[in-house]
Amino acid sequence: MMADVTVIGGGLAGCEAAWQLAQAGFSVRLLEMKPIQFTPAHHSAGLAELVCSNSLKADRINSAAGLLKAEMARLSSLLIPCARKSAVAAGSALAVDRQQFSDLVTQAIRSHPNITIETTVAQEIPDTPTVVASGPLTAGKLADAIAARCGTPLSFYDAAAPIVDFASLDLDKAFFAARYGRGDADYINCPMNQAEYERFYEALVTAECAPLHDCDQAAFRVYEGCMPIEVLASRGPDTMRFGPLKSVGLTDPRTGRRPWAVVQLRRENREGTMYNLVGFQTNLRFPEQKHVFSLIPGLEHAQFHRYGVMHRNSFLDSPRLLRADYGFRGSEMLYFAGQMTGVEGYMESAASGILAGKNLARKLQGKAPLILPRETMMGALVAYISASPSENFQPMGSNMGILPALPERIRGKQEKYQAYADRALAALEQYLGENA
């Protein structure tokens, strides 16, 4: 067996990094602090815990999220097969039963002969070759150690949506459907007319938020990619109607017309006993959530399995600190992975773990790093976090806008996105064929 390496953190990125290093023949120490210590957002002792939505976003190859998953699978991802084995119905998206997903990842990591899980609260960056994937809630002495290497991490806040009991919903007021008929009518849709929407809007924008912890209120900056619903509503009466409450592609079967607004609920587990409110990440006080969200038609008597919560996220000034292989500038054997690098999203974090793990392995093997083509989604993401202007650097999730423009103009959106995907996968195959 080859030299020891360390991976700090058993989240999505850490599990992918540990897996890639172990598959390359290295002896991996995976340091995970649960169940000794939990962050405010974590509750399960398992690895790869999903703390916000259970959706891994679109699965269509001609979507940014679907393309990312295809690239990850090509690079021998651990998490993609686990996600497919634990999938729940979610239209054209890939959503998972979060407990089964975590169980599958945990079992795979624990059973790998080259991986040893050490239950400990990491307090420093070790001298061994290391991938730091401790997550956006890194705190304590480890956060101080990272700050000493990198400078003070930036911070933003992230919020999780409530989960309700299916049996408590009034399906006489709601209906099953997916937008434009995609999928198998997997979403529960709660339609609102104009009066119902305006009543809900007024209650939402006047509701009381929970106090923020760990940080001065003046430092609170909302990240656009996971904005609390009350913050979105505060930007104007119609912002929700053109955001998570948009009704395009949906027809209320009771009226035969498109509703004024629609709240969508997505299945949280395979059994369909729990549903989450799509786009309703929030920092409202729990009693306020019960009052305001019960104004949504069909949720008048909803039982909440989990109320929405808000938690701190920290990320590095990656353009200044990280190379395009996720390595730390000025330290040959230190790599970072996950949301703390400035990639945003479950699969984006996992994808960074794949490349960080593979590239540390290649460094130890004396091979050149894998710097994927910019035409690929994974290559475009790492290019963004390592080469964007450092001033006011903000996290980025997968989207077609970060890919280089196509050489020809294609008018249809789906046709254009398919061309992006075809080009990306062809570029990836060629690159991997030339850089084994």
C-alpha positions as CSV (number, residue, x, y, z in Angstrom):
1,M,0.0,0.0,0.0
2,M,1.2,3.5,-0.8
3,A,1.9,6.4,1.6
4,D,-0.7,7.6,4.1
5,V,-3.0,10.5,3.2
6,T,-5.5,12.4,5.2
7,V,-9.0,13.6,4.3
8,I,-10.7,16.0,6.8
9,G,-14.5,15.8,6.6
10,G,-17.0,13.0,5.8
11,G,-19.4,15.1,3.7
12,L,-20.0,14.6,0.0
13,A,-16.7,16.1,-1.1
14,G,-14.7,14.3,1.6
15,C,-16.2,11.0,0.8
16,E,-15.4,11.4,-2.9
17,A,-11.9,12.5,-2.2
18,A,-11.2,9.6,0.1
19,W,-12.7,7.2,-2.4
20,Q,-10.6,8.4,-5.3
21,L,-7.4,8.2,-3.2
22,A,-8.2,4.8,-1.9
23,Q,-9.1,3.5,-5.3
24,A,-5.6,4.7,-6.4
25,G,-4.0,2.5,-3.7
26,F,-3.4,5.0,-1.0
27,S,-4.0,4.4,2.7
28,V,-6.6,7.0,3.7
29,R,-7.3,8.5,7.1
30,L,-10.8,10.0,6.9
31,L,-11.3,12.3,9.9
32,E,-15.0,12.9,10.8
33,M,-16.2,14.6,13.9
34,K,-19.7,13.1,14.0
35,P,-21.1,11.9,16.4
36,I,-18.7,13.5,18.8
37,Q,-19.7,16.9,17.6
38,F,-22.4,18.2,15.2
39,T,-22.7,21.5,13.3
40,P,-26.0,23.4,13.7
41,A,-27.2,21.9,10.4
42,H,-26.2,18.3,10.9
43,H,-28.3,15.7,12.8
44,S,-27.3,12.2,11.5
45,A,-24.2,10.3,12.4
46,G,-23.8,9.0,8.9
47,L,-21.4,10.2,6.2
48,A,-22.5,12.3,3.2
49,E,-25.5,13.8,5.1
50,L,-27.7,16.0,3.0
51,V,-28.6,19.0,5.1
52,C,-30.8,21.2,2.9
53,S,-32.9,19.8,0.0
54,N,-32.9,16.1,-1.0
55,S,-32.8,17.1,-4.7
56,L,-29.6,16.7,-6.6
57,K,-31.2,18.9,-9.4
58,A,-32.0,18.0,-13.0
59,D,-30.9,14.7,-14.4
60,R,-31.4,15.5,-18.1
61,I,-28.1,15.5,-20.0
62,N,-29.1,18.7,-21.7
63,S,-29.1,20.5,-18.4
64,A,-26.1,21.9,-16.4
65,A,-26.8,19.6,-13.4
66,G,-27.4,16.6,-15.6
67,L,-24.2,17.2,-17.5
68,L,-22.2,17.5,-14.3
69,K,-23.5,14.2,-13.1
70,A,-22.6,12.5,-16.4
71,E,-19.1,13.8,-16.1
72,M,-18.8,12.7,-12.5
73,A,-20.0,9.2,-13.4
74,R,-17.3,9.1,-16.1
75,L,-14.7,9.9,-13.5
76,S,-15.8,7.0,-11.3
77,S,-17.8,8.9,-8.8
78,L,-18.8,7.0,-5.6
79,L,-21.9,9.2,-5.0
80,I,-23.6,9.0,-8.3
81,P,-24.3,5.2,-8.1
82,C,-25.4,5.7,-4.5
83,A,-27.8,8.4,-5.5
84,R,-29.4,6.3,-8.3
85,K,-29.9,3.4,-5.9
86,S,-31.6,5.7,-3.4
87,A,-33.6,7.8,-5.9
88,V,-37.2,8.9,-5.2
89,A,-39.7,10.1,-7.7
90,A,-39.0,13.8,-8.6
91,G,-40.0,14.4,-12.2
92,S,-37.0,15.1,-14.4
93,A,-34.8,15.7,-11.3
94,L,-32.7,13.3,-9.3
95,A,-33.8,13.3,-5.7
96,V,-32.9,10.8,-3.1
97,D,-34.1,9.3,0.2
98,R,-31.5,11.1,2.2
99,Q,-31.1,8.4,4.9
100,Q,-30.7,5.6,2.4
101,F,-28.3,7.7,0.4
102,S,-26.1,8.4,3.5
103,D,-26.3,4.7,4.5
104,L,-25.0,3.5,1.1
105,V,-22.1,6.0,1.0
106,T,-21.2,5.2,4.6
107,Q,-21.2,1.4,3.9
108,A,-19.0,1.9,0.8
109,I,-16.5,4.0,2.7
110,R,-16.4,1.8,5.8
111,S,-15.9,-1.4,3.8
112,H,-13.1,-0.1,1.6
113,P,-9.9,-1.8,2.7
114,N,-7.8,1.3,2.1
115,I,-9.9,3.7,4.2
116,T,-9.9,4.1,8.0
117,I,-12.5,6.4,9.6
118,E,-11.2,8.2,12.6
119,T,-13.9,9.8,14.7
120,T,-12.2,12.9,15.9
121,V,-12.6,16.7,15.9
122,A,-9.8,17.9,13.6
123,Q,-8.0,20.9,15.1
124,E,-5.1,21.4,12.7
125,I,-4.0,20.7,9.2
126,P,-1.7,17.7,9.4
127,D,1.8,17.5,7.9
128,T,0.7,14.5,5.8
129,P,-0.7,14.9,2.2
130,T,-4.1,16.2,3.0
131,V,-7.5,17.1,1.4
132,V,-9.4,19.6,3.6
133,A,-13.1,19.0,3.0
134,S,-14.5,20.1,6.3
135,G,-17.4,22.0,4.9
136,P,-18.8,25.5,5.0
137,L,-19.6,25.2,8.7
138,T,-15.9,24.7,9.7
139,A,-15.3,26.2,13.1
140,G,-13.1,26.2,16.1
141,K,-9.4,25.5,16.0
142,L,-9.5,24.0,12.5
143,A,-11.1,27.2,11.2
144,D,-8.3,29.1,12.9
145,A,-5.7,26.9,11.3
146,I,-7.3,27.4,7.9
147,A,-7.5,31.1,8.5
148,A,-3.8,31.1,9.4
149,R,-2.9,29.5,6.1
150,C,-5.4,31.4,3.9
151,G,-6.5,34.6,5.6
152,T,-10.0,35.0,7.1
153,P,-12.6,33.0,5.1
154,L,-15.5,34.9,3.7
155,S,-19.0,34.1,5.1
156,F,-22.6,33.9,3.9
157,Y,-25.7,32.3,5.1
158,D,-27.6,29.3,3.8
159,A,-31.1,28.2,4.6
160,A,-33.0,24.9,4.6
161,A,-36.7,24.4,3.7
162,P,-39.4,22.9,5.9
163,I,-40.6,19.3,5.6
164,V,-44.3,18.4,6.1
165,D,-46.2,15.2,6.6
166,F,-48.0,14.0,3.5
167,A,-51.0,12.6,5.4
168,S,-51.7,16.1,6.8
169,L,-52.1,17.8,3.4
170,D,-55.5,18.7,1.9
171,L,-55.3,17.2,-1.6
172,D,-58.7,18.6,-2.4
173,K,-57.0,21.9,-2.7
174,A,-53.7,20.7,-4.3
175,F,-52.9,18.5,-7.3
176,F,-50.1,16.3,-8.5
177,A,-48.3,17.4,-11.6
178,A,-44.8,18.2,-13.1
179,R,-44.2,21.3,-15.1
180,Y,-45.1,20.8,-18.8
181,G,-46.0,17.2,-18.0
182,R,-42.4,16.2,-17.5
183,G,-41.9,13.1,-15.2
184,D,-44.8,11.3,-13.6
185,A,-46.7,14.1,-11.9
186,D,-44.3,13.8,-9.0
187,Y,-44.8,17.2,-7.4
188,I,-47.7,18.3,-5.2
189,N,-48.8,21.7,-6.4
190,C,-50.7,24.2,-4.1
191,P,-52.3,26.8,-6.4
192,M,-53.1,30.3,-5.3
193,N,-55.5,32.8,-6.8
194,Q,-54.5,36.5,-6.6
195,A,-56.3,37.1,-3.2
196,E,-54.7,34.1,-1.6
197,Y,-51.3,35.0,-2.9
198,E,-51.5,38.6,-1.6
199,R,-52.7,37.4,1.8
200,F,-49.7,35.0,2.0
201,Y,-47.3,37.7,0.8
202,E,-48.4,40.2,3.4
203,A,-48.1,37.6,6.2
204,L,-44.6,36.5,5.0
205,V,-43.1,40.0,4.7
206,T,-44.3,41.0,8.2
207,A,-43.3,37.7,9.9
208,E,-40.6,37.7,12.6
209,C,-37.2,36.1,11.7
210,A,-35.1,34.1,14.2
211,P,-32.0,35.9,15.5
212,L,-28.7,35.1,13.8
213,H,-26.0,33.5,15.8
214,D,-22.2,33.3,15.7
215,C,-21.9,36.6,13.8
216,D,-22.7,40.3,13.9
217,Q,-26.0,41.2,12.2
218,A,-24.0,43.6,10.0
219,A,-22.1,40.8,8.5
220,F,-25.2,39.0,7.2
221,R,-25.1,38.7,3.5
222,V,-27.6,36.6,1.6
223,Y,-26.2,34.3,-1.1
224,E,-28.4,34.5,-4.1
225,G,-28.3,30.8,-4.9
226,C,-30.1,29.8,-1.6
227,M,-32.1,32.9,-0.6
228,P,-34.6,32.7,2.3
229,I,-38.1,33.0,0.9
230,E,-38.8,36.0,3.2
231,V,-35.8,37.9,1.8
232,L,-36.9,37.2,-1.8
233,A,-40.5,38.4,-0.9
234,S,-39.1,41.6,0.5
235,R,-37.7,42.6,-2.9
236,G,-41.2,43.1,-4.2
237,P,-44.8,41.7,-4.4
238,D,-44.1,39.7,-7.6
239,T,-40.6,38.3,-7.0
240,M,-41.9,35.0,-5.7
241,R,-44.3,34.7,-8.6
242,F,-41.4,34.8,-11.0
243,G,-39.2,32.6,-8.8
244,P,-40.1,29.5,-6.8
245,L,-43.9,30.2,-6.9
246,K,-44.0,30.6,-10.7
247,S,-47.0,28.8,-12.3
248,V,-45.7,28.4,-15.8
249,G,-46.3,24.9,-17.2
250,L,-49.0,24.1,-14.7
251,T,-52.8,24.0,-15.0
252,D,-55.1,23.8,-12.0
253,P,-57.5,20.8,-12.8
254,R,-60.2,22.4,-10.8
255,T,-60.3,25.6,-12.9
256,G,-58.7,24.5,-16.1
257,R,-56.5,27.6,-15.9
258,R,-53.0,28.5,-14.9
259,P,-52.9,29.7,-11.3
260,W,-51.8,33.1,-10.1
261,A,-49.0,31.4,-8.2
262,V,-48.1,27.8,-7.2
263,V,-46.2,26.4,-4.2
264,Q,-44.6,23.1,-5.1
265,L,-43.9,20.2,-2.7
266,R,-41.3,17.6,-3.6
267,R,-41.1,14.1,-2.2
268,E,-38.6,13.8,0.6
269,N,-38.4,10.0,1.0
270,R,-39.2,7.0,-1.1
271,E,-42.3,6.1,0.9
272,G,-43.8,9.5,0.0
273,T,-44.7,10.2,3.7
274,M,-42.7,13.5,3.8
275,Y,-42.6,16.4,1.4
276,N,-40.4,19.5,1.4
277,L,-41.5,23.0,0.3
278,V,-39.5,23.7,-2.9
279,G,-37.7,27.0,-2.6
280,F,-38.9,27.7,0.9
281,Q,-35.6,27.9,2.7
282,T,-36.2,30.3,5.6
283,N,-35.0,32.0,8.7
284,L,-38.5,32.7,10.2
285,R,-39.2,31.8,13.8
286,F,-40.8,28.4,14.1
287,P,-44.2,29.7,15.2
288,E,-44.2,32.2,12.4
289,Q,-43.4,29.4,9.9
290,K,-46.4,27.4,11.2
291,H,-48.7,30.5,10.8
292,V,-47.5,31.8,7.5
293,F,-47.0,28.5,5.6
294,S,-50.4,27.3,6.8
295,L,-51.9,30.1,4.7
296,I,-50.9,28.1,1.6
297,P,-53.9,26.3,0.1
298,G,-53.6,22.6,1.1
299,L,-51.3,23.3,4.0
300,E,-53.9,24.7,6.4
301,H,-53.4,21.7,8.7
302,A,-49.9,20.6,7.7
303,Q,-47.8,18.8,10.3
304,F,-44.2,19.9,10.1
305,H,-41.5,17.2,10.5
306,R,-38.8,19.9,10.3
307,Y,-39.0,23.7,10.2
308,G,-36.7,25.7,8.1
309,V,-33.4,26.7,9.6
310,M,-30.5,29.0,8.7
311,H,-26.8,28.3,9.1
312,R,-23.5,29.9,8.5
313,N,-21.3,29.1,5.5
314,S,-17.7,30.0,5.0
315,F,-15.7,29.9,1.8
316,L,-12.2,30.7,0.8
317,D,-10.9,33.4,-1.5
318,S,-10.2,30.6,-3.9
319,P,-8.9,32.6,-6.9
320,R,-6.1,33.9,-4.7
321,L,-5.5,30.6,-2.8
322,L,-6.2,27.6,-5.0
323,R,-4.8,26.2,-8.2
324,A,-6.9,24.7,-11.0
325,D,-6.3,21.2,-9.5
326,Y,-7.8,22.3,-6.1
327,G,-4.3,22.4,-4.7
328,F,-3.3,25.2,-2.3
329,R,-0.9,27.7,-3.8
330,G,2.4,27.4,-2.1
331,S,1.8,24.0,-0.6
332,E,2.4,21.0,-2.8
333,M,0.5,18.4,-0.7
334,L,-2.4,20.4,0.6
335,Y,-5.7,20.4,-1.3
336,F,-9.2,21.8,-0.6
337,A,-12.6,20.4,-1.7
338,G,-16.3,21.0,-1.3
339,Q,-18.4,24.1,-0.8
340,M,-15.7,25.9,1.1
341,T,-13.8,26.2,-2.2
342,G,-16.6,28.4,-3.7
343,V,-18.5,25.7,-5.7
344,E,-22.1,25.8,-4.7
345,G,-24.4,22.7,-4.5
346,Y,-24.3,19.1,-3.5
347,M,-23.0,17.7,-6.7
348,E,-20.7,20.5,-7.3
349,S,-19.1,19.9,-3.9
350,A,-18.8,16.2,-4.6
351,A,-17.3,16.9,-8.1
352,S,-14.6,19.0,-6.5
353,G,-13.9,16.1,-4.1
354,I,-13.3,13.8,-7.1
355,L,-10.8,16.1,-8.7
356,A,-9.0,17.0,-5.4
357,G,-8.7,13.3,-4.6
358,K,-7.5,12.3,-8.0
359,N,-5.1,15.2,-8.3
360,L,-3.5,14.5,-4.9
361,A,-3.1,10.9,-5.9
362,R,-1.5,12.0,-9.2
363,K,0.8,14.4,-7.4
364,L,2.0,11.5,-5.2
365,Q,2.4,9.3,-8.2
366,G,4.5,11.9,-10.0
367,K,1.8,12.4,-12.7
368,A,0.6,15.7,-14.1
369,P,-2.7,17.0,-12.6
370,L,-6.1,16.6,-14.3
371,I,-7.1,20.0,-15.5
372,L,-10.3,19.2,-17.3
373,P,-11.2,21.2,-20.5
374,R,-13.1,24.4,-20.0
375,E,-15.8,22.9,-22.2
376,T,-16.7,20.4,-19.5
377,M,-18.9,21.5,-16.5
378,M,-16.3,20.3,-14.0
379,G,-13.5,22.1,-15.8
380,A,-15.5,25.3,-16.0
381,L,-16.3,25.2,-12.3
382,V,-12.7,24.8,-11.2
383,A,-11.7,27.5,-13.7
384,Y,-14.2,29.8,-12.1
385,I,-13.1,29.3,-8.6
386,S,-9.4,29.4,-9.4
387,A,-9.2,32.1,-12.0
388,S,-12.1,34.5,-11.4
389,P,-11.3,38.1,-10.2
390,S,-10.6,37.8,-6.5
391,E,-12.4,41.0,-5.6
392,N,-15.9,40.2,-4.4
393,F,-15.6,36.5,-5.2
394,Q,-18.8,34.7,-4.8
395,P,-19.7,30.9,-5.0
396,M,-20.9,29.4,-8.2
397,G,-23.0,26.4,-9.1
398,S,-23.2,24.5,-12.3
399,N,-24.8,26.4,-15.2
400,M,-24.4,26.6,-18.9
401,G,-23.3,30.3,-18.7
402,I,-19.9,29.4,-17.3
403,L,-19.1,27.2,-20.4
404,P,-17.3,28.8,-23.4
405,A,-19.7,29.9,-26.1
406,L,-20.5,27.5,-28.9
407,P,-18.9,28.3,-32.3
408,E,-22.3,28.4,-34.0
409,R,-25.5,30.0,-33.0
410,I,-28.4,27.7,-32.0
411,R,-31.7,29.3,-31.4
412,G,-33.6,26.6,-29.5
413,K,-32.7,26.4,-25.8
414,Q,-32.9,22.7,-25.4
415,E,-31.0,22.2,-28.7
416,K,-28.3,24.6,-27.6
417,Y,-27.9,22.9,-24.2
418,Q,-27.7,19.5,-25.9
419,A,-24.9,20.9,-28.1
420,Y,-23.1,22.1,-24.9
421,A,-23.5,18.6,-23.4
422,D,-22.3,16.8,-26.5
423,R,-19.3,19.0,-26.8
424,A,-18.4,18.6,-23.1
425,L,-18.6,14.8,-23.1
426,A,-16.6,14.6,-26.3
427,A,-14.0,16.9,-24.9
428,L,-13.9,14.9,-21.6
429,E,-13.4,11.6,-23.5
430,Q,-10.6,13.0,-25.6
431,Y,-8.9,14.5,-22.6
432,L,-9.1,11.4,-20.5
433,G,-7.8,9.3,-23.4
434,E,-4.8,11.6,-23.7
435,N,-4.2,11.9,-19.9
436,A,-4.7,8.5,-18.3
